[in-house]
Amino acid sequence: MVDDDAAILEVLEMRLTAMGFDVIATSDPRRALEATEAGRFDLALLDLRMEPTDGMRLMEGLHERQPRLPVLIMTAHGTIQTAVEAVRRGAFDYLTKPFVRDELRSKIARTLATRRWARDRERLLTVGQALASSGVMARVLDSVAQATVEATDADRCVVFQLEQGRLVPMASAGSPPPVWNRLEAAASAAMDKGMPITMSGAAEGADSGTIVAAPLVVQRGPAGALVIETAARLEPGEDDLELLALFSSQAAIAIRNTHDLESLKSGAVAALGRMATQVAHEVKNPLAGLRLYVRHLEQHLAKVDDASGRDLAGKIAVTVDHLTSVVAEITAFGRPPELHRVPTALHPLLDECLELARARRPTEGVDIITAYDPSCPNARLDPRELKKAFLNLILNALEALEGAGRLTVATAYSAATGTVTVTIEDTGPGMTEETLSRAFDLFFTTKPDGTGLGMSIARSVVNLHAGELTVSSRVGEGTRVQARLPLEPVRDPGRAPGASA
């Protein structure tokens, strides 16, 4: 609030403070500009006629620093026309001096309500656009978390998703929570009740804020929860609860769409795999014969000392070999192997994959780092199939680095979940959102000689182990691939003991 009349400034500060507002009152326009540079404000009340800077110029300066700051212009009766002009130039409304009873309260309330409606509409639009334009669930959930924090003025927001019977934080915004157990407990309670719940922090001390959680409900029941935590002094209102319900529905839609897409993909992939296997079988034998003919041709050309002919035959042989490898990958994908689990030490397996990768790709300019968790025990895995998967992922990382950068292969053991996570990370160019969203699509590749099956095969192997393969990447920041594997076989709960396929 800025006014060069000290008496009006004092009275207004008292009234606004009594109404529950945090007020900075000053007669110095420069201090007002400095305050908007230092923090965010919900409303500005400016006197129109001030010296040396009038309210119009001050409003323009404030809007340069905080473009969407609502401004109420205060003016005397004799300058109404000027106040109307101020509204045309960006003020939200004006107040006449002396103030009419309740006019101050009603206009402030209307200004803040309009500001909040416009802000919330923008947040919902942002989330809606992310939902419509992106197949990447992580991006949508990040948008939901960020929009929720901005719309509700919460300190933090976390989106939890239920995975294998436990709540996993999938996205967050705002300040990191000092402790997670309260947020997770609220998420669990909201899922159990199937409706938003509120947990007051008054019983836990002055520094504990209020937690509000709304379940993410999809067709098969609660799939997680959207949780916010406010500052100790801030109590969420009905508007906050309505917004939380809206944003939780957006997050639930993102999760449901992902589940539906995975279901559709699994059916399409199975059908495509069967078809591809049949095609590969028909092509395999002719390719073997063609390779044999090329060998005979190379030998014949060597006898007659035809160097150019041998070079051409060599190119044909390379192309045939490439087609043969493509057929082998298609066959492997179309007929997923039966796992042969044995106690396996992951670290020697990963070291072997790195050695094989070094033999296939130049690594002179690549800094290869291994960060193995010494507490990681042996696991009952299929080393042959995992070697193929990890080797493929490491080769992908080395190809992305193009002979320069850093490749990190790490493991992390979790005794609580009985899992080990293998991370393969590079500092290459990274992937665009579109490429990332299609990373597991069949036959999608950005390489001139790629088959587009490597990532799908790697995920298939990890899935057969009841694990999970995830990819995160940003342009200019590299790519991280993580495979989370259970140490022991996970029995399918949907199958009764002794049941057969």
Steps between C-alpha positions, in 0.01 A plus 500: 500500500646834390358843592671831573238587766640359825161511678319301228792258485482433874123449505501269198785294641304449823181402312673259263699341781176450692357330190780243520742630236878528524553864402800701388401866517729773370494853366815435295437352149861381484447281804192350334703412191775346714241296693355348180851405391560324832169313530162422346183693582131425450378860471622859478306810611645818349408863543450660160646844568843486663824691456746450339362165368126475446296183533491433125879497460542299820246242373699461179819449701331239720367316195851486352603306811180302559291509178182347645486698822144639542500875572226704665536874434393732784373840389297803609160585346649763272718253308257219411570536130870457563426190709298353213799564274717312752269200470543511123876497550508196725345576839239250615265759655499824696392618845367851568605710798349521756421130493134394505412254775597142407624612155861430594422148623275405206733628229802330652304175529384523137851581378658206681225260392537605135877470522475155650246384241722619214806338655324169564355497149853546364634218717224263391561595137871424541427158648238431234742585222765273651241223528387542140840548335723254685499126535757528780323452833793648695462832316128520575549417869777763527261756348227400746733531800633840390153636420366378835773681696446823308119488519467409869802688641615175661860457610528172315307246294576132442328258263509145636428195285425151628754254360519139611319574823703803608470874444772648281548879454476554122513881484544794737513878504581766757744455785615146591306351794699482826344156559311274264304285744223759565444555127497126431263437792261765367515348150421156642209636706350680200523182291337294776207744532474567128459873563713807590618516860662772713762446771571795727855556616397676823552187707853455365638842581496856376721427202272231358259609229169356389503207258222441250491184288268401214493147355577434133211278400512297179263229379648228720511714815743740666834507315671757722443840655573869451629652824569862596647647817446863594699729726411489870324837481295415189177302526369355171152624406213353302646642178825315566313172553305546176821574310671198652211283383530645148875446480476149645250411228748624239775285651265200511420549131872498419548173691191343344609601150840344562342175618265494199787571263712225653209256464450593135872482434534157660229358274640667190855398586397137549327491161787681332750269664323192365484647151862617512616157610327336204650753259845459656478123466420533128793740448756318714577209268537709181735734688716206605521385136577854383783527753645173373486621138677824596780302664548293184496820294767659725721191465457496120580871466809452718629230259458727195647796692195723449545756783200718411276195468615371841427839654147493358449142620621605846234774513235247403623271780477783759143576390402134519654474849300804610177348369586174677544684832166677447329166438663357816371794709150470354497128575622563855231760557223293349580201718593618852732250664423286799715621786760272656563657837818431689674686786669784315755762605396815317828690520715247307215473249502878446881502475478235227244712313734800521788295360286377212383856433862627496580240236216623279515878545792743535532617861834685499339837574230362730537508878338175619405500869366205698327573831394165641317460830722266708196380698331362188454123543472234231159481333307220331509628143559379146855626429487414130190709428604788727841512334329564166280771651778684689742474209241660273444785746874562544555499124218753462671725755839474327343578163336808651836619639666474157843440652498780760330542837423293810325164535394393849386150590372474857302270727292572809364232732180552702457250782154642578359414157729208420607659173814619329500793258751509214561848359669566165550872447676701230581870453404494132267737315186359662161446339212726408164435668366347179795260468477413871128423470576255216812342650328160541301510174568210270723582202544863611863606474704816451804306374568456128570128547280434804224239516278675753473180707780533755310696764188286457703182545677643807168594660357160412788326682461724807124448501547123487699536822198688651710815494458845353704687241474881490667768291546868584671749273524871424653668199855607581506313833543135400291188557444273799365146470408312818407134537343403833520124557368286788764277659261205511236387248164668554212254486207621291219560754243443227596136459404235747759249616530221252317687226629454149491722195 
